[in-house]
């Protein structure tokens, strides 16, 4: 698979996920985000959760001696 083909697949998957999530959110919450109390704080909490999940996963993999990948990337 070429990088272009892979990018196309990723784009299609992302588009599908966004549409599903958007429509579910519209059904549950509607629009007019500026009227939602606490929206910014909730979004920040979600971002923090993502960092916590990734750091926890990294720690759990390291504790089990699991190292992903085979190639060292330049820093």
Protein Blocks (a to p, Z undefined) as FASTA:
>chain_A
ZZklmmmmmmmmmmmmmmmmmmmmmmmnogokllpghklmmmmmmmmmmmmmmmmmmmmm
mmnopaedjbdcdZZ
